[in-house]
Amino acid sequence: MVLNYIWIAFFLLAFVIALCKLLFMGDVSVFPAIMNSTFETAKTAFEISLGLTGVLSLWMGMMKIGERGGIVELLAKGLAPIFNRIFPDIPKGHPVTGTMFMNIAANMLGLDNAATPMGLKAMQELQELNPKKDTATNPMIMFLVLNTSGLTLIPMSVLVYRTQLGAAQPTDVFIPILLATTVSTIVGLVVTSIYQRINLLNRTMLMFLLGISLFVAAGTWGMTMLTRVQVELFSTTLANVMLFGIIVLFIVFGVRSRINVYETFIEGAKEGFSTAVRIIPYLVAILVAVGVFRASGGMDVLVGAVAWCVEACGGNSDFVGALPTALMKPLSGSGARGMMIDAMTTYGADSFAGRLACLFQGATDTTFYILAVYFGSVGIRKTRYAITCGLIADLAGILAAIAIAYIFFA
């Protein structure tokens, strides 16, 4: 229901803003631009789905091998102490916990091509436990929020763009991004736990959170000991070794369990293909709405209003130049990436706004995109408080990014 209102609001606001620009500013190009955006974003949505088809087929085929080979069940048992507390409604030892862990781990390593198929597979398994097939369950919402909070240990794409745009030290945003995305994830976990009345104040969860914090701190310290070239080489190598290692591990477990690995892969790949086709209408709906809002100038109006309010209150508005990236990130990953590149191009890769845009890009994930794809893949229409928790996590990440940027770069 909330997504319905937001979707309608994008179109109505775009129409009002465009009409005002036409009547009061004589801008006759605004409505043609809006209509062009509808065709372009609809095409983009289809191309994204088409691009996902091969990746989904590959990874859902591998996930099927892992499921039949027993490795997913093994992961589920190992993670039971943690996941039983975060996801109390999931039966103990259910294989979906292993799938969810692999999705979260892939996101942390920046392996988007692997994370999405694993996430969709996890959502399908959660849907099997769902008594109301059109309504999101508590585990679905918690899982989605953990995805939208965007915890990333290796923001490789951001570092690559900074290198291409001439940053003197492209990796100088690495630690700030790590800190901001950690804040976003923790806030998302806490807020969703409050909604679901999950008690996080127990020994297991506190030790788990402490372990994550120490791991992040150790990884951060280790990265600071390396040069830019070494960081990029290490990050790329680690990500690809782990990705291919997962594939080989699944196949080995499949052979060990004496299943027909090839036929099992084909079975899972067919599911991946049908999933890619099923999400096309949801992607078209959300991306067209975002594209219309952008083309109307609505994003510019929103950014201008924020800048005026900050300056009227006597605040420092240096961050406003990067704000389009933050506002676009929950709506569109490619749109936010474009805004980040635009900020670095306009203000400079090493400017405050350019660096802050990179922090915004790495601090959170595309909430509405993930919601549309994940819930759309299993036919969820009633999202309950999923958007609220996801946006709170996004806001926490954005505020943390601004504060951290002032500490590191002001």
C-alpha positions as CSV (number, residue, x, y, z in Angstrom):
1,M,0.0,0.0,0.0
2,V,2.8,2.4,0.9
3,L,4.6,1.7,-2.4
4,N,1.3,2.4,-4.2
5,Y,1.1,5.9,-2.7
6,I,4.7,6.7,-3.4
7,W,4.4,5.5,-7.0
8,I,1.3,7.8,-7.5
9,A,3.1,10.7,-5.8
10,F,6.0,10.5,-8.2
11,F,3.7,11.0,-11.2
12,L,1.5,13.7,-9.6
13,L,4.5,15.7,-8.3
14,A,6.2,15.4,-11.7
15,F,3.1,16.7,-13.5
16,V,2.6,19.7,-11.1
17,I,6.3,20.7,-11.3
18,A,6.4,20.3,-15.1
19,L,3.1,22.3,-15.5
20,C,4.5,25.1,-13.3
21,K,7.7,25.2,-15.4
22,L,5.7,25.4,-18.6
23,L,3.2,28.1,-17.4
24,F,5.6,30.3,-15.4
25,M,8.9,29.7,-17.0
26,G,7.9,29.0,-20.6
27,D,9.9,25.7,-20.6
28,V,8.3,23.9,-23.5
29,S,10.8,21.1,-23.4
30,V,9.8,19.7,-20.0
31,F,6.9,17.5,-21.1
32,P,8.8,16.0,-24.1
33,A,11.6,15.3,-21.7
34,I,9.2,13.5,-19.4
35,M,7.7,11.4,-22.1
36,N,11.2,10.5,-23.5
37,S,12.2,9.4,-20.0
38,T,9.2,7.0,-19.8
39,F,10.4,5.2,-22.9
40,E,14.1,5.3,-21.9
41,T,13.5,4.0,-18.4
42,A,11.1,1.3,-19.5
43,K,13.7,0.2,-21.9
44,T,16.3,0.3,-19.1
45,A,14.1,-1.8,-16.9
46,F,13.8,-4.4,-19.6
47,E,17.5,-4.4,-20.3
48,I,18.3,-4.8,-16.6
49,S,15.9,-7.8,-16.4
50,L,17.4,-9.2,-19.6
51,G,20.9,-8.8,-18.1
52,L,19.8,-10.5,-15.0
53,T,18.5,-13.5,-16.9
54,G,21.9,-15.1,-17.5
55,V,23.2,-14.2,-14.0
56,L,20.1,-15.5,-12.3
57,S,20.1,-18.7,-14.3
58,L,23.8,-19.3,-13.4
59,W,23.5,-18.6,-9.7
60,M,20.2,-20.2,-9.1
61,G,21.5,-23.2,-10.8
62,M,24.5,-23.2,-8.5
63,M,22.2,-22.6,-5.5
64,K,20.2,-25.7,-6.5
65,I,23.4,-27.7,-6.5
66,G,24.3,-26.3,-3.1
67,E,20.9,-27.1,-1.7
68,R,20.9,-30.7,-3.0
69,G,24.5,-31.1,-2.0
70,G,23.9,-30.2,1.6
71,I,26.1,-27.1,1.9
72,V,23.2,-24.7,2.4
73,E,21.9,-26.9,5.2
74,L,25.4,-27.0,6.7
75,L,25.5,-23.2,6.7
76,A,22.1,-23.0,8.2
77,K,23.2,-25.1,11.2
78,G,26.3,-23.1,11.7
79,L,24.4,-19.8,11.7
80,A,21.5,-21.0,13.8
81,P,22.5,-19.3,17.1
82,I,22.5,-15.8,15.3
83,F,19.7,-16.3,12.8
84,N,17.4,-17.9,15.3
85,R,17.5,-14.6,17.2
86,I,17.2,-12.2,14.3
87,F,14.7,-14.4,12.4
88,P,12.7,-16.1,15.3
89,D,9.8,-17.0,12.9
90,I,12.0,-19.2,10.7
91,P,12.1,-22.9,11.8
92,K,15.4,-23.8,13.3
93,G,17.8,-25.4,10.9
94,H,15.8,-24.3,7.8
95,P,18.0,-24.1,4.7
96,V,16.9,-20.5,3.9
97,T,19.3,-19.2,6.6
98,G,22.2,-20.5,4.6
99,T,21.0,-18.9,1.5
100,M,20.4,-15.6,3.3
101,F,23.9,-15.7,4.7
102,M,25.4,-16.2,1.3
103,N,23.4,-13.2,-0.1
104,I,24.6,-11.0,2.8
105,A,28.2,-12.1,2.4
106,A,28.1,-11.4,-1.3
107,N,26.8,-7.9,-0.7
108,M,29.5,-7.3,1.9
109,L,32.1,-8.2,-0.7
110,G,30.5,-6.1,-3.4
111,L,29.6,-9.1,-5.5
112,D,26.3,-7.7,-6.8
113,N,26.0,-10.2,-9.6
114,A,26.0,-13.1,-7.1
115,A,24.1,-11.3,-4.3
116,T,20.9,-10.6,-6.3
117,P,20.2,-14.2,-7.4
118,M,21.0,-15.5,-3.9
119,G,18.6,-12.9,-2.4
120,L,15.9,-13.9,-4.8
121,K,16.4,-17.5,-4.0
122,A,16.2,-16.7,-0.3
123,M,13.0,-14.7,-0.8
124,Q,11.4,-17.6,-2.7
125,E,12.2,-19.9,0.2
126,L,10.8,-17.4,2.7
127,Q,7.7,-17.3,0.6
128,E,7.2,-21.0,1.1
129,L,6.9,-20.4,4.8
130,N,4.5,-17.5,4.3
131,P,0.9,-18.2,5.3
132,K,-0.4,-15.0,3.5
133,K,1.2,-15.1,0.1
134,D,0.5,-11.4,-0.7
135,T,1.8,-10.0,2.6
136,A,5.4,-9.6,3.7
137,T,6.4,-11.6,6.8
138,N,8.7,-10.5,9.6
139,P,11.7,-12.5,8.3
140,M,11.1,-11.1,4.8
141,I,11.2,-7.5,6.1
142,M,14.3,-8.1,8.2
143,F,16.1,-9.7,5.3
144,L,15.1,-6.9,3.0
145,V,16.3,-4.2,5.4
146,L,19.6,-5.9,5.9
147,N,20.0,-5.8,2.1
148,T,18.9,-2.1,1.7
149,S,21.2,-1.0,4.5
150,G,24.0,-1.9,2.1
151,L,26.8,-3.2,4.3
152,T,29.8,-3.3,2.0
153,L,33.4,-4.1,3.0
154,I,34.9,-3.6,-0.5
155,P,33.3,-0.6,-2.4
156,M,35.3,-1.5,-5.5
157,S,33.1,0.4,-8.1
158,V,33.4,3.6,-6.1
159,L,37.2,3.3,-6.0
160,V,37.3,2.6,-9.8
161,Y,35.2,5.7,-10.7
162,R,37.4,7.9,-8.4
163,T,40.5,6.5,-10.2
164,Q,39.0,7.2,-13.6
165,L,38.0,10.8,-12.7
166,G,41.6,11.6,-11.5
167,A,41.3,11.5,-7.7
168,A,44.8,12.0,-6.2
169,Q,44.1,9.2,-3.7
170,P,41.0,7.2,-4.8
171,T,41.0,5.0,-1.7
172,D,40.7,7.9,0.8
173,V,37.0,7.3,0.9
174,F,37.4,3.6,1.9
175,I,37.3,4.0,5.7
176,P,34.5,6.6,5.7
177,I,32.3,4.4,3.5
178,L,33.0,1.5,5.8
179,L,32.0,3.5,8.8
180,A,28.8,5.0,7.2
181,T,27.5,1.7,5.9
182,T,28.1,0.0,9.3
183,V,26.0,2.7,11.0
184,S,23.3,2.2,8.4
185,T,23.2,-1.6,8.9
186,I,23.2,-1.5,12.7
187,V,20.4,1.1,12.7
188,G,18.4,-1.0,10.2
189,L,18.8,-4.1,12.3
190,V,17.8,-2.2,15.6
191,V,14.8,-0.4,14.1
192,T,13.4,-3.6,12.5
193,S,14.0,-5.5,15.7
194,I,12.0,-2.9,17.6
195,Y,9.1,-3.2,15.1
196,Q,9.3,-7.0,15.5
197,R,9.9,-6.9,19.3
198,I,13.1,-8.9,18.9
199,N,15.4,-8.6,21.9
200,L,19.0,-7.9,20.8
201,L,20.3,-7.5,24.4
202,N,21.6,-11.0,24.9
203,R,25.0,-12.5,25.0
204,T,24.9,-14.2,21.6
205,M,23.9,-11.0,19.7
206,L,26.2,-8.7,21.6
207,M,29.2,-11.0,20.9
208,F,28.1,-11.2,17.3
209,L,27.9,-7.4,16.9
210,L,31.2,-7.1,18.7
211,G,32.8,-9.6,16.4
212,I,31.6,-7.7,13.3
213,S,32.9,-4.5,14.7
214,L,36.4,-6.0,15.4
215,F,36.4,-7.6,12.0
216,V,35.6,-4.3,10.3
217,A,38.2,-2.5,12.4
218,A,40.9,-5.1,11.6
219,G,40.0,-5.0,7.9
220,T,40.1,-1.2,7.9
221,W,43.4,-1.1,9.6
222,G,44.8,-3.6,7.2
223,M,43.7,-1.6,4.2
224,T,45.3,1.5,5.5
225,M,48.7,-0.3,5.5
226,L,48.4,-0.8,1.7
227,T,49.0,1.5,-1.2
228,R,46.1,2.4,-3.6
229,V,47.3,-0.1,-6.2
230,Q,47.7,-2.8,-3.6
231,V,44.2,-2.1,-2.2
232,E,42.6,-2.4,-5.6
233,L,44.6,-5.5,-6.5
234,F,43.7,-7.2,-3.1
235,S,40.1,-6.2,-3.3
236,T,39.6,-7.5,-6.8
237,T,41.5,-10.7,-6.3
238,L,39.7,-11.5,-3.0
239,A,36.3,-10.9,-4.5
240,N,36.9,-13.1,-7.6
241,V,38.7,-15.9,-5.7
242,M,35.8,-16.1,-3.2
243,L,33.2,-16.0,-6.0
244,F,34.8,-18.8,-8.0
245,G,35.6,-20.7,-4.8
246,I,31.8,-20.8,-4.0
247,I,31.1,-22.3,-7.4
248,V,33.8,-25.0,-7.0
249,L,32.7,-25.7,-3.4
250,F,29.1,-26.2,-4.5
251,I,30.1,-28.6,-7.3
252,V,32.4,-30.6,-4.9
253,F,29.6,-31.0,-2.4
254,G,27.2,-32.0,-5.2
255,V,29.6,-34.7,-6.3
256,R,30.2,-35.8,-2.7
257,S,26.4,-36.2,-2.3
258,R,26.3,-38.2,-5.5
259,I,23.7,-36.1,-7.2
260,N,23.5,-35.4,-11.0
261,V,25.2,-32.0,-10.8
262,Y,24.5,-31.0,-14.4
263,E,20.8,-31.9,-14.3
264,T,20.4,-30.2,-10.9
265,F,22.1,-27.0,-12.3
266,I,19.7,-27.0,-15.3
267,E,16.7,-27.3,-13.0
268,G,17.8,-24.4,-10.9
269,A,18.7,-22.3,-14.0
270,K,15.2,-22.7,-15.3
271,E,13.9,-21.2,-12.1
272,G,16.3,-18.3,-12.5
273,F,15.0,-17.6,-16.0
274,S,11.4,-17.6,-15.0
275,T,12.3,-15.3,-12.0
276,A,14.0,-12.8,-14.3
277,V,10.9,-12.6,-16.5
278,R,8.6,-12.3,-13.5
279,I,10.3,-9.1,-12.2
280,I,10.1,-7.1,-15.4
281,P,6.7,-5.4,-14.7
282,Y,7.9,-4.4,-11.2
283,L,11.1,-2.9,-12.5
284,V,9.3,-1.0,-15.3
285,A,6.9,0.4,-12.7
286,I,9.5,1.8,-10.3
287,L,12.1,2.9,-12.8
288,V,9.6,4.8,-15.0
289,A,8.2,6.6,-11.9
290,V,11.7,7.6,-10.8
291,G,12.6,8.7,-14.4
292,V,9.5,10.9,-14.7
293,F,10.3,12.6,-11.4
294,R,13.9,13.3,-12.4
295,A,12.9,14.6,-15.9
296,S,10.4,17.0,-14.5
297,G,13.0,18.7,-12.4
298,G,11.5,17.4,-9.1
299,M,14.9,16.3,-7.8
300,D,16.4,19.8,-8.5
301,V,13.5,21.4,-6.6
302,L,14.0,19.1,-3.7
303,V,17.8,19.7,-3.5
304,G,17.3,23.5,-3.8
305,A,14.7,23.5,-1.0
306,V,17.1,21.6,1.3
307,A,19.9,24.0,0.5
308,W,17.7,27.0,1.3
309,C,16.5,25.6,4.6
310,V,20.1,24.8,5.7
311,E,21.4,28.2,4.8
312,A,18.4,29.9,6.4
313,C,19.2,28.1,9.7
314,G,22.8,29.3,9.5
315,G,24.1,25.8,8.7
316,N,26.9,24.8,6.4
317,S,25.5,23.8,3.0
318,D,28.7,22.3,1.5
319,F,27.1,18.9,1.5
320,V,24.2,20.0,-0.8
321,G,26.2,19.5,-3.9
322,A,26.4,15.8,-3.2
323,L,22.8,15.5,-2.0
324,P,21.3,14.4,-5.4
325,T,23.3,11.1,-5.0
326,A,21.8,10.5,-1.5
327,L,18.3,11.3,-2.7
328,M,18.6,9.1,-5.8
329,K,20.3,6.1,-4.1
330,P,17.1,4.6,-2.6
331,L,15.4,5.0,-5.9
332,S,17.9,3.9,-8.6
333,G,21.4,2.5,-8.4
334,S,22.3,3.6,-11.9
335,G,20.8,7.0,-11.2
336,A,22.8,7.5,-8.0
337,R,25.9,6.4,-9.8
338,G,25.3,9.0,-12.4
339,M,24.7,11.7,-9.8
340,M,28.0,10.6,-8.0
341,I,29.9,10.9,-11.3
342,D,28.3,14.3,-12.0
343,A,29.2,15.6,-8.5
344,M,32.9,14.5,-9.0
345,T,32.9,16.0,-12.5
346,T,31.3,19.3,-11.5
347,Y,33.1,19.9,-8.2
348,G,36.2,17.7,-8.6
349,A,36.9,14.2,-7.5
350,D,38.8,15.4,-4.4
351,S,36.3,18.1,-3.5
352,F,34.2,17.9,-0.4
353,A,31.0,17.3,-2.5
354,G,32.8,14.8,-4.7
355,R,34.0,12.7,-1.8
356,L,30.7,13.0,0.0
357,A,28.9,11.7,-3.1
358,C,31.1,8.6,-3.0
359,L,30.2,8.1,0.7
360,F,26.5,8.4,-0.2
361,Q,26.9,5.9,-3.0
362,G,28.6,3.3,-0.7
363,A,26.7,3.9,2.6
364,T,23.3,2.5,1.6
365,D,21.6,0.5,-1.2
366,T,18.7,1.0,-3.6
367,T,15.7,0.5,-1.2
368,F,12.9,0.8,-3.7
369,Y,14.7,-1.2,-6.4
370,I,15.4,-4.1,-4.0
371,L,11.9,-3.9,-2.6
372,A,10.4,-4.0,-6.1
373,V,12.6,-6.9,-7.3
374,Y,12.6,-9.0,-4.2
375,F,9.0,-8.7,-3.2
376,G,7.9,-8.6,-6.9
377,S,9.6,-11.9,-7.6
378,V,7.3,-13.7,-5.1
379,G,4.1,-11.6,-5.6
380,I,4.2,-9.6,-2.3
381,R,1.8,-6.6,-2.5
382,K,1.4,-5.7,1.1
383,T,4.9,-4.6,2.3
384,R,3.8,-3.5,5.8
385,Y,6.6,-1.5,7.5
386,A,9.4,-2.6,5.1
387,I,9.8,0.7,3.4
388,T,9.7,2.6,6.7
389,C,12.6,0.5,8.2
390,G,14.5,0.6,4.9
391,L,14.3,4.4,4.6
392,I,15.3,4.9,8.3
393,A,18.4,2.8,7.7
394,D,19.1,4.9,4.5
395,L,18.6,8.1,6.5
396,A,21.0,6.9,9.2
397,G,23.6,6.1,6.5
398,I,23.2,9.5,4.9
399,L,23.5,11.4,8.2
400,A,26.5,9.3,9.2
401,A,28.1,9.9,5.8
402,I,27.7,13.7,6.2
403,A,29.1,13.7,9.7
404,I,32.0,11.4,8.8
405,A,32.7,13.5,5.7
406,Y,33.0,16.7,7.8
407,I,35.4,14.8,10.2
408,F,37.6,13.4,7.4
409,F,37.4,15.9,4.6
410,A,36.1,19.3,5.7
